[in-house]
Amino acid sequence: MAGMDQNPYQAPKSAKGGEHTFWFLLAFYALAIVGGIRHAYSSKSSALDVLLPVADAIALGCWALADSKRRGHYIPMTARWWFVLLGVFVVPAYVIWSRGWRGWAWVAVNFVAWVGLSTLTAIVSEAVLGMP
C-alpha cells in the first residue's frame, strides 16, 4: 500500500516547505499594519473599512486551500467558497483539524500576534500623527 511507510503523526512529505505559509503570513501581518494605521483615521469613513476584512478573508481562504492541497487534504469544490466567505471561522477550524493540538497553538499565537501588531501600529500611528 502506498504511504504506509510514513509515520501517521508526521506531516505528509508534500506538506514540507512552507513557502505558501511564508507569503500568507507576510500578507496577513501587512494587513494588520494597514488596519492599525486605518485605526488612526477611524473618525473618517473609508473604503478600507470594507476592503480590509475582505482582503483578510481572501488571504485566509487562499492560504487554507493551498495548504490543504500541499498536505493532501483536498477540500471539495463546493466547500471552497466557504473558506473565502467565512474564512475567519472556517480557516481556524481547518488548521485545528489538520494539525491537532499544534493547530490550537498556531491559531492562538497568530491571533495574539495579529491583534498585538495591529494595536501597536494604531498606537504608534496616533502618536506620530498627533491624533487623540
DSSP file (Angstrom, degrees, kcal/mol; ACC not computed):
  #  RESIDUE AA STRUCTURE BP1 BP2  ACC     N-H-->O    O-->H-N    N-H-->O    O-->H-N    TCO  KAPPA ALPHA  PHI   PSI    X-CA   Y-CA   Z-CA
    1    1 A M    >         0   0    0      0, 0.0     3,-1.1     0, 0.0     4,-0.2   0.000 360.0 360.0 360.0 139.2    0.0    0.0    0.0
    2    2 A A  T 3   +     0   0    0      1,-0.2     0, 0.0     2,-0.1     0, 0.0  -0.510 360.0  15.3 -74.5 137.4    1.2    3.4   -0.9
    3    3 A G  T >  S+     0   0    0     -2,-0.2     3,-1.0     1,-0.1    -1,-0.2   0.451  86.2 115.7  85.2   0.1    2.0    5.7    2.0
    4    4 A M  T <   +     0   0    0     -3,-1.1    -2,-0.1     1,-0.2    -1,-0.1   0.702  68.1  64.5 -75.9 -17.9    2.1    3.0    4.7
    5    5 A D  T 3  S+     0   0    0     -4,-0.2     2,-0.3     2,-0.1    -1,-0.2   0.523  85.0  94.6 -81.5  -4.0    5.8    3.7    5.4
    6    6 A Q  S <  S-     0   0    0     -3,-1.0     0, 0.0     1,-0.1     0, 0.0  -0.694  85.2-111.0 -92.7 140.8    5.1    7.2    6.6
    7    7 A N    >   -     0   0    0     -2,-0.3     3,-1.6     1,-0.1    -2,-0.1  -0.523  21.0-142.4 -65.9 125.5    4.7    8.0   10.3
    8    8 A P  T 3  S+     0   0    0      0, 0.0    -1,-0.1     0, 0.0    -2,-0.0   0.687  99.3  56.8 -67.5 -16.1    1.0    8.9   10.8
    9    9 A Y  T 3  S+     0   0    0      2,-0.1     2,-0.3     0, 0.0    -2,-0.1   0.381  95.1  82.6 -94.0   4.2    2.0   11.6   13.4
   10   10 A Q  S <  S-     0   0    0     -3,-1.6     3,-0.1     1,-0.0    -4,-0.0  -0.831  90.1-102.6-109.3 145.9    4.2   13.3   10.9
   11   11 A A        -     0   0    0     -2,-0.3    -4,-0.1     1,-0.1     5,-0.1  -0.359  50.8 -93.8 -62.3 144.4    3.1   15.9    8.3
   12   12 A P    >   -     0   0    0      0, 0.0     3,-1.9     0, 0.0     4,-0.4  -0.190  32.9-112.5 -56.9 153.5    2.9   14.4    4.8
   13   13 A K  G >  S+     0   0    0      1,-0.3     3,-1.2     2,-0.2    -2,-0.1   0.825 117.8  60.9 -58.9 -31.3    6.0   14.8    2.7
   14   14 A S  G 3  S+     0   0    0      1,-0.2    -1,-0.3    57,-0.1    58,-0.1   0.682  96.3  61.4 -70.5 -15.7    4.1   17.1    0.4
   15   15 A A  G <  S+     0   0    0     -3,-1.9    -1,-0.2    56,-0.2    -2,-0.2   0.568  79.9 107.7 -86.8  -8.4    3.5   19.5    3.3
   16   16 A K    <   +     0   0    0     -3,-1.2    -3,-0.0    -4,-0.4     0, 0.0  -0.379  63.9  43.3 -67.7 148.3    7.2   20.1    3.8
   17   17 A G        -     0   0    0      1,-0.1     3,-0.3     2,-0.1     2,-0.1   0.739  68.1-149.5  81.4 109.5    8.4   23.5    2.7
   18   18 A G     >  +     0   0    0      1,-0.2     4,-2.5     2,-0.1     5,-0.2  -0.242  48.5 133.3-110.1  46.2    6.2   26.3    3.8
   19   19 A E  H  > S+     0   0    0      1,-0.2     4,-2.2     2,-0.2     5,-0.2   0.905  78.8  51.9 -60.5 -39.6    6.6   28.9    1.0
   20   20 A H  H  > S+     0   0    0     -3,-0.3     4,-1.8     1,-0.2    -1,-0.2   0.864 109.9  49.6 -64.9 -33.7    2.8   29.4    0.9
   21   21 A T  H  > S+     0   0    0      2,-0.2     4,-2.8     1,-0.2     5,-0.2   0.886 108.0  53.5 -71.4 -38.9    2.8   29.9    4.6
   22   22 A F  H  X S+     0   0    0     -4,-2.5     4,-2.1     2,-0.2    -2,-0.2   0.944 112.2  43.7 -59.5 -48.4    5.6   32.5    4.5
   23   23 A W  H  X S+     0   0    0     -4,-2.2     4,-2.2     2,-0.2    -1,-0.2   0.864 113.6  52.1 -68.1 -35.5    3.7   34.6    1.8
   24   24 A F  H  X S+     0   0    0     -4,-1.8     4,-3.3    -5,-0.2    -2,-0.2   0.955 110.4  46.9 -63.2 -49.2    0.4   34.2    3.7
   25   25 A L  H  X S+     0   0    0     -4,-2.8     4,-2.6     1,-0.2     5,-0.3   0.875 110.3  53.7 -63.2 -36.6    1.9   35.4    7.0
   26   26 A L  H  X S+     0   0    0     -4,-2.1     4,-1.8    -5,-0.2    -1,-0.2   0.943 114.9  40.1 -60.7 -47.4    3.6   38.3    5.2
   27   27 A A  H  X S+     0   0    0     -4,-2.2     4,-2.3     2,-0.2    -2,-0.2   0.903 114.2  54.5 -67.2 -41.3    0.2   39.4    3.7
   28   28 A F  H  X S+     0   0    0     -4,-3.3     4,-1.2     1,-0.2    -2,-0.2   0.917 113.6  40.0 -60.2 -46.6   -1.6   38.6    7.0
   29   29 A Y  H  X S+     0   0    0     -4,-2.6     4,-1.9     2,-0.2    -1,-0.2   0.798 111.0  57.8 -77.4 -27.9    0.6   40.8    9.1
   30   30 A A  H  X S+     0   0    0     -4,-1.8     4,-2.5    -5,-0.3    -2,-0.2   0.901 106.5  50.4 -63.5 -39.9    0.8   43.5    6.4
   31   31 A L  H  X S+     0   0    0     -4,-2.3     4,-2.4     1,-0.2    -2,-0.2   0.843 106.9  54.7 -66.0 -32.8   -3.0   43.7    6.6
   32   32 A A  H  X S+     0   0    0     -4,-1.2     4,-2.1     2,-0.2    -1,-0.2   0.904 109.1  47.7 -65.0 -40.4   -2.7   44.0   10.4
   33   33 A I  H  X S+     0   0    0     -4,-1.9     4,-2.5     2,-0.2    -2,-0.2   0.929 112.1  48.5 -65.9 -45.2   -0.3   47.0   10.0
   34   34 A V  H  X S+     0   0    0     -4,-2.5     4,-2.6     1,-0.2    -2,-0.2   0.905 111.2  51.5 -61.4 -40.6   -2.7   48.6    7.4
   35   35 A G  H  X S+     0   0    0     -4,-2.4     4,-1.6     2,-0.2    -1,-0.2   0.879 109.3  50.1 -63.4 -38.0   -5.6   48.0    9.9
   36   36 A G  H  X S+     0   0    0     -4,-2.1     4,-0.8     2,-0.2    -2,-0.2   0.906 112.0  46.6 -66.6 -41.8   -3.6   49.7   12.7
   37   37 A I  H >X S+     0   0    0     -4,-2.5     3,-0.9     1,-0.2     4,-0.6   0.902 109.4  55.6 -65.2 -39.9   -2.9   52.7   10.5
   38   38 A R  H >< S+     0   0    0     -4,-2.6     3,-1.3     1,-0.3    -1,-0.2   0.852  98.0  63.6 -60.1 -34.4   -6.5   52.8    9.5
   39   39 A H  H >< S+     0   0    0     -4,-1.6     3,-1.6     1,-0.3    -1,-0.3   0.824  92.4  63.1 -60.8 -31.0   -7.5   53.0   13.1
   40   40 A A  H << S+     0   0    0     -3,-0.9    -1,-0.3    -4,-0.8     3,-0.2   0.777 109.3  40.9 -65.0 -24.6   -5.7   56.3   13.4
   41   41 A Y  T X< S+     0   0    0     -3,-1.3     3,-1.9    -4,-0.6    -1,-0.3  -0.037  76.7 128.2-108.2  29.1   -8.2   57.7   10.9
   42   42 A S  T <   +     0   0    0     -3,-1.6    -1,-0.1     1,-0.3    -2,-0.1   0.678  62.2  67.2 -65.2 -17.3  -11.2   55.9   12.4
   43   43 A S  T 3  S+     0   0    0     -3,-0.2     2,-0.4    -4,-0.1    -1,-0.3   0.704  95.0  67.6 -75.7 -16.7  -13.3   59.2   12.6
   44   44 A K  S <  S-     0   0    0     -3,-1.9     2,-0.2     1,-0.0    -3,-0.1  -0.838  88.5-118.3-105.4 140.5  -13.4   59.4    8.8
   45   45 A S        +     0   0    0     -2,-0.4     2,-0.3     3,-0.0    -2,-0.1  -0.491  40.6 174.0 -73.4 144.3  -15.2   56.9    6.6
   46   46 A S    >   -     0   0    0     -2,-0.2     3,-1.2    -4,-0.1     4,-0.3  -0.989  47.1-120.7-150.5 155.2  -13.1   55.0    4.2
   47   47 A A  T >> S+     0   0    0     -2,-0.3     4,-2.6     1,-0.2     3,-1.5   0.728 107.5  74.9 -66.8 -21.6  -13.3   52.1    1.6
   48   48 A L  H 3> S+     0   0    0      1,-0.3     4,-2.3     2,-0.2    -1,-0.2   0.766  79.4  71.9 -62.7 -23.9  -10.7   50.4    3.8
   49   49 A D  H <4 S+     0   0    0     -3,-1.2    -1,-0.3     1,-0.2    -2,-0.2   0.804 113.3  26.3 -61.4 -27.8  -13.5   49.6    6.3
   50   50 A V  H <> S+     0   0    0     -3,-1.5     4,-1.5    -4,-0.3    -2,-0.2   0.788 120.5  55.3 -98.9 -40.2  -14.8   47.1    3.7
   51   51 A L  H  X S+     0   0    0     -4,-2.6     4,-2.9     1,-0.2     5,-0.2   0.849 100.7  57.7 -68.7 -36.1  -11.6   46.2    1.9
   52   52 A L  H  X S+     0   0    0     -4,-2.3     4,-2.6     2,-0.2    -1,-0.2   0.946 108.8  43.4 -64.1 -49.1   -9.6   45.1    4.9
   53   53 A P  H  > S+     0   0    0      0, 0.0     4,-2.4     0, 0.0    -1,-0.2   0.889 115.8  50.2 -62.9 -35.5  -12.0   42.4    6.1
   54   54 A V  H  X S+     0   0    0     -4,-1.5     4,-2.5     2,-0.2    -2,-0.2   0.929 111.5  47.7 -66.1 -44.1  -12.4   41.2    2.5
   55   55 A A  H  X S+     0   0    0     -4,-2.9     4,-2.6     2,-0.2    -1,-0.2   0.895 111.5  51.0 -63.9 -39.8   -8.6   41.1    2.0
   56   56 A D  H  X S+     0   0    0     -4,-2.6     4,-2.7    -5,-0.2     5,-0.2   0.932 111.2  48.1 -61.1 -45.5   -8.2   39.2    5.3
   57   57 A A  H  X S+     0   0    0     -4,-2.4     4,-2.7     2,-0.2    -2,-0.2   0.906 112.8  47.7 -63.4 -42.0  -10.9   36.7    4.3
   58   58 A I  H  X S+     0   0    0     -4,-2.5     4,-2.8     2,-0.2     5,-0.3   0.922 112.8  48.7 -65.6 -43.5   -9.3   36.2    0.8
   59   59 A A  H  X S+     0   0    0     -4,-2.6     4,-2.1     2,-0.2    -2,-0.2   0.933 114.4  45.7 -62.0 -45.9   -5.8   35.7    2.3
   60   60 A L  H  X S+     0   0    0     -4,-2.7     4,-2.4    -5,-0.2    -2,-0.2   0.940 115.7  46.2 -61.4 -47.9   -7.1   33.2    4.9
   61   61 A G  H  X S+     0   0    0     -4,-2.7     4,-2.3    -5,-0.2    -2,-0.2   0.917 112.8  48.0 -64.0 -45.4   -9.1   31.3    2.4
   62   62 A C  H  X S+     0   0    0     -4,-2.8     4,-2.3    -5,-0.2    -1,-0.2   0.897 112.3  50.0 -64.3 -39.9   -6.4   31.1   -0.3
   63   63 A W  H  X S+     0   0    0     -4,-2.1     4,-3.1    -5,-0.3     5,-0.2   0.942 110.6  49.3 -63.1 -45.8   -3.8   30.0    2.2
   64   64 A A  H  X S+     0   0    0     -4,-2.4     4,-2.6     1,-0.2    -2,-0.2   0.899 111.7  48.8 -61.9 -40.5   -6.1   27.3    3.6
   65   65 A L  H  X S+     0   0    0     -4,-2.3     4,-1.8     2,-0.2    -1,-0.2   0.914 114.1  45.5 -66.0 -42.2   -6.8   26.0    0.1
   66   66 A A  H  X S+     0   0    0     -4,-2.3     4,-2.2     2,-0.2    -2,-0.2   0.903 114.4  49.3 -65.9 -40.6   -3.1   26.0   -0.8
   67   67 A D  H  X S+     0   0    0     -4,-3.1     4,-2.3     1,-0.2     6,-0.2   0.907 109.3  51.0 -65.6 -42.0   -2.2   24.3    2.5
   68   68 A S  H  X>S+     0   0    0     -4,-2.6     5,-1.8    -5,-0.2     4,-0.9   0.887 110.6  49.4 -64.8 -37.2   -4.8   21.6    2.1
   69   69 A K  H  <5S+     0   0    0     -4,-1.8     3,-0.4     1,-0.2    -1,-0.2   0.917 111.8  48.6 -66.5 -42.7   -3.6   20.8   -1.4
   70   70 A R  H  <5S+     0   0    0     -4,-2.2    -2,-0.2     1,-0.2    -1,-0.2   0.863 114.5  45.6 -64.7 -36.2    0.0   20.6   -0.1
   71   71 A R  H  <5S-     0   0    0     -4,-2.3    -1,-0.2    -5,-0.2    -2,-0.2   0.584 113.0-115.7 -85.0 -10.3   -1.0   18.3    2.8
   72   72 A G  T  <5S+     0   0    0     -4,-0.9     2,-1.0    -3,-0.4    -3,-0.2   0.603  79.2 124.4  85.2  10.6   -3.2   16.1    0.7
   73   73 A H      < -     0   0    0     -5,-1.8    -1,-0.1    -6,-0.2    -2,-0.1  -0.645  50.7-160.4 -99.1  72.9   -6.4   17.0    2.5
   74   74 A Y        -     0   0    0     -2,-1.0    -5,-0.1    -5,-0.1    -9,-0.1  -0.307   7.6-141.0 -63.6 132.7   -8.2   18.1   -0.6
   75   75 A I        -     0   0    0    -10,-0.2     5,-0.1     1,-0.1    -1,-0.1  -0.812  27.6-109.3 -92.9 128.7  -11.2   20.4    0.1
   76   76 A P    >>  -     0   0    0      0, 0.0     3,-1.3     0, 0.0     4,-1.0  -0.200  23.9-117.2 -58.4 148.7  -14.2   19.7   -2.2
   77   77 A M  H >> S+     0   0    0      1,-0.3     3,-0.6     2,-0.2     4,-0.5   0.859 114.0  55.7 -55.2 -38.9  -15.0   22.3   -4.8
   78   78 A T  H 34 S+     0   0    0      1,-0.2    -1,-0.3     2,-0.1     4,-0.2   0.739 109.4  46.7 -69.9 -21.1  -18.4   23.0   -3.2
   79   79 A A  H X> S+     0   0    0     -3,-1.3     4,-0.8     1,-0.1     3,-0.8   0.607  89.7  83.6 -94.0 -13.3  -16.8   23.8    0.1
   80   80 A R  H XX S+     0   0    0     -4,-1.0     3,-0.8    -3,-0.6     4,-0.7   0.850  83.2  59.5 -62.9 -35.4  -14.0   26.1   -1.1
   81   81 A W  H >X S+     0   0    0     -4,-0.5     4,-3.2     1,-0.3     3,-0.8   0.843  98.3  60.1 -62.4 -31.8  -16.2   29.2   -1.3
   82   82 A W  H <> S+     0   0    0     -3,-0.8     4,-2.1     1,-0.2     8,-0.3   0.822  97.0  60.3 -65.8 -28.7  -16.9   28.8    2.5
   83   83 A F  H << S+     0   0    0     -4,-0.8    -1,-0.2    -3,-0.8    -2,-0.2   0.775 115.0  34.3 -69.4 -24.7  -13.1   29.2    3.1
   84   84 A V  H X< S+     0   0    0     -3,-0.8     3,-0.8    -4,-0.7    -2,-0.2   0.853 121.3  45.2 -93.5 -44.6  -13.2   32.6    1.5
   85   85 A L  H 3< S+     0   0    0     -4,-3.2    -3,-0.2     1,-0.2    -2,-0.2   0.891 131.9  20.8 -68.6 -39.9  -16.6   33.8    2.6
   86   86 A L  T >X S+     0   0    0     -4,-2.1     4,-2.9    -5,-0.3     3,-1.5  -0.191  80.1 140.6-120.9  39.5  -16.3   32.7    6.2
   87   87 A G  H <>  +     0   0    0     -3,-0.8     4,-1.6     1,-0.3    -1,-0.1   0.804  64.6  63.6 -55.0 -35.4  -12.5   32.5    6.4
   88   88 A V  H 34 S+     0   0    0      1,-0.2    -1,-0.3    -3,-0.2    -2,-0.1   0.821 118.8  25.6 -61.9 -30.8  -12.4   33.9    9.9
   89   89 A F  H <> S+     0   0    0     -3,-1.5     4,-1.2     2,-0.1    -2,-0.2   0.833 125.0  45.6 -98.4 -42.5  -14.3   30.9   11.3
   90   90 A V  H  X S+     0   0    0     -4,-2.9     4,-2.3    -8,-0.3    -3,-0.2   0.889 107.5  54.8 -75.3 -40.8  -13.6   28.1    8.8
   91   91 A V  H  X S+     0   0    0     -4,-1.6     4,-2.7    -5,-0.3     5,-0.2   0.926 107.4  48.4 -66.2 -45.6   -9.8   28.5    8.4
   92   92 A P  H  > S+     0   0    0      0, 0.0     4,-2.5     0, 0.0    -1,-0.2   0.908 112.3  51.1 -59.3 -37.3   -9.0   28.3   12.2
   93   93 A A  H  X S+     0   0    0     -4,-1.2     4,-2.5     2,-0.2    -2,-0.2   0.908 110.4  48.9 -63.5 -40.5  -11.2   25.2   12.3
   94   94 A Y  H  X S+     0   0    0     -4,-2.3     4,-3.0     2,-0.2     5,-0.2   0.920 110.6  50.4 -63.3 -43.8   -9.3   23.7    9.3
   95   95 A V  H  X S+     0   0    0     -4,-2.7     4,-1.7     1,-0.2    -2,-0.2   0.920 113.1  45.5 -62.6 -43.5   -6.0   24.5   11.0
   96   96 A I  H  X S+     0   0    0     -4,-2.5     4,-1.8     7,-0.2     7,-0.3   0.907 115.1  48.1 -65.9 -41.4   -7.1   22.8   14.2
   97   97 A W  H  < S+     0   0    0     -4,-2.5    -2,-0.2    -5,-0.2    -1,-0.2   0.906 116.2  42.7 -64.6 -41.8   -8.5   19.8   12.3
   98   98 A S  H  < S+     0   0    0     -4,-3.0    -1,-0.2     1,-0.2    -2,-0.2   0.715 127.3  28.2 -81.5 -19.9   -5.4   19.4   10.2
   99   99 A R  H >< S-     0   0    0     -4,-1.7     3,-1.2     1,-0.3    -2,-0.2   0.463  88.0-152.2-121.9  -3.8   -2.8   19.9   12.9
  100  100 A G  T >X S-     0   0    0     -4,-1.8     4,-1.2     1,-0.3     3,-1.0  -0.410  74.0  -5.9  68.4-138.9   -4.4   18.8   16.1
  101  101 A W  H 3> S+     0   0    0      1,-0.3     4,-1.7     2,-0.2    -1,-0.3   0.816 134.1  60.4 -63.3 -29.8   -3.2   20.4   19.3
  102  102 A R  H <> S+     0   0    0     -3,-1.2     4,-2.6     1,-0.2    -1,-0.3   0.822  99.1  58.8 -65.5 -28.8   -0.4   22.2   17.4
  103  103 A G  H <> S+     0   0    0     -3,-1.0     4,-2.7    -7,-0.3     5,-0.2   0.891 101.6  53.2 -65.2 -40.1   -3.2   23.8   15.4
  104  104 A W  H  X S+     0   0    0     -4,-1.2     4,-2.5    -8,-0.2    -2,-0.2   0.940 112.0  45.2 -58.6 -46.1   -4.7   25.3   18.6
  105  105 A A  H  X S+     0   0    0     -4,-1.7     4,-2.9     2,-0.2     5,-0.3   0.914 112.5  50.7 -64.5 -43.0   -1.3   26.8   19.4
  106  106 A W  H  X S+     0   0    0     -4,-2.6     4,-2.1     1,-0.2     5,-0.2   0.917 113.3  45.3 -62.0 -44.6   -0.7   28.1   15.8
  107  107 A V  H  X S+     0   0    0     -4,-2.7     4,-2.3     2,-0.2    -2,-0.2   0.932 115.5  47.0 -64.7 -46.1   -4.1   29.8   15.7
  108  108 A A  H  X S+     0   0    0     -4,-2.5     4,-2.6    -5,-0.2     5,-0.2   0.928 113.2  47.5 -64.1 -46.2   -3.7   31.3   19.2
  109  109 A V  H  X S+     0   0    0     -4,-2.9     4,-2.5     1,-0.2    -1,-0.2   0.926 115.4  44.7 -62.7 -45.2   -0.2   32.6   18.6
  110  110 A N  H  X S+     0   0    0     -4,-2.1     4,-2.4    -5,-0.3    -1,-0.2   0.852 112.7  51.7 -70.9 -33.0   -1.1   34.2   15.2
  111  111 A F  H  X S+     0   0    0     -4,-2.3     4,-2.6    -5,-0.2     5,-0.2   0.954 113.4  43.8 -64.3 -49.4   -4.3   35.7   16.6
  112  112 A V  H  X S+     0   0    0     -4,-2.6     4,-2.7     1,-0.2    -2,-0.2   0.905 115.4  49.0 -63.4 -41.7   -2.5   37.3   19.5
  113  113 A A  H  X S+     0   0    0     -4,-2.5     4,-2.7    -5,-0.2     5,-0.2   0.901 112.0  48.8 -65.1 -40.6    0.4   38.5   17.2
  114  114 A W  H  X S+     0   0    0     -4,-2.4     4,-2.4     2,-0.2     5,-0.2   0.944 115.0  43.4 -64.7 -48.1   -2.1   39.9   14.7
  115  115 A V  H  X S+     0   0    0     -4,-2.6     4,-2.5     1,-0.2     5,-0.2   0.913 115.8  49.4 -64.1 -42.3   -4.1   41.8   17.3
  116  116 A G  H  X S+     0   0    0     -4,-2.7     4,-2.8    -5,-0.2    -2,-0.2   0.919 112.6  46.1 -63.3 -44.6   -0.9   43.0   19.1
  117  117 A L  H  X S+     0   0    0     -4,-2.7     4,-2.5     2,-0.2    -2,-0.2   0.908 114.1  48.5 -65.4 -41.9    0.7   44.2   15.8
  118  118 A S  H  X S+     0   0    0     -4,-2.4     4,-2.1    -5,-0.2    -2,-0.2   0.914 114.2  46.1 -64.0 -43.0   -2.4   46.0   14.8
  119  119 A T  H  X S+     0   0    0     -4,-2.5     4,-2.5     2,-0.2    -2,-0.2   0.922 113.0  49.0 -66.1 -44.9   -2.8   47.6   18.2
  120  120 A L  H  X S+     0   0    0     -4,-2.8     4,-2.6     1,-0.2     5,-0.2   0.910 111.5  49.8 -61.7 -42.4    0.8   48.6   18.4
  121  121 A T  H  X S+     0   0    0     -4,-2.5     4,-2.8     1,-0.2    -1,-0.2   0.898 110.5  50.6 -63.1 -40.3    0.6   50.1   14.9
  122  122 A A  H  X S+     0   0    0     -4,-2.1     4,-2.4     2,-0.2    -2,-0.2   0.918 111.6  47.5 -63.6 -43.2   -2.5   52.0   15.9
  123  123 A I  H  X S+     0   0    0     -4,-2.5     4,-2.1     2,-0.2    -2,-0.2   0.931 115.2  44.7 -64.1 -45.9   -0.8   53.4   19.0
  124  124 A V  H  X S+     0   0    0     -4,-2.6     4,-2.8     2,-0.2     5,-0.2   0.910 112.9  51.7 -65.4 -42.0    2.3   54.5   17.1
  125  125 A S  H  X S+     0   0    0     -4,-2.8     4,-2.7    -5,-0.2     6,-0.2   0.918 111.0  47.1 -61.0 -44.1    0.2   55.9   14.2
  126  126 A E  H  X>S+     0   0    0     -4,-2.4     5,-1.6     2,-0.2     4,-1.0   0.876 113.6  48.6 -66.2 -36.7   -1.8   58.0   16.6
  127  127 A A  H  <5S+     0   0    0     -4,-2.1    -2,-0.2    -5,-0.2    -1,-0.2   0.913 115.2  43.9 -68.9 -42.0    1.3   59.2   18.4
  128  128 A V  H  <5S+     0   0    0     -4,-2.8    -2,-0.2     1,-0.2    -1,-0.2   0.908 118.6  42.7 -69.3 -42.2    3.1   60.1   15.2
  129  129 A L  H  <5S-     0   0    0     -4,-2.7    -1,-0.2    -5,-0.2    -2,-0.2   0.602 105.6-128.3 -81.7 -10.8    0.1   61.8   13.6
  130  130 A G  T  <5 +     0   0    0     -4,-1.0    -3,-0.2     1,-0.2    -4,-0.1   0.807  54.8 150.5  69.7  29.8   -0.8   63.6   16.9
  131  131 A M      <       0   0    0     -5,-1.6    -1,-0.2    -6,-0.2    -2,-0.1  -0.676 360.0 360.0 -94.2 150.5   -4.4   62.3   16.8
  132  132 A P              0   0    0      0, 0.0    -1,-0.1     0, 0.0    -5,-0.1   0.487 360.0 360.0 -70.5 360.0   -6.4   61.7   20.1
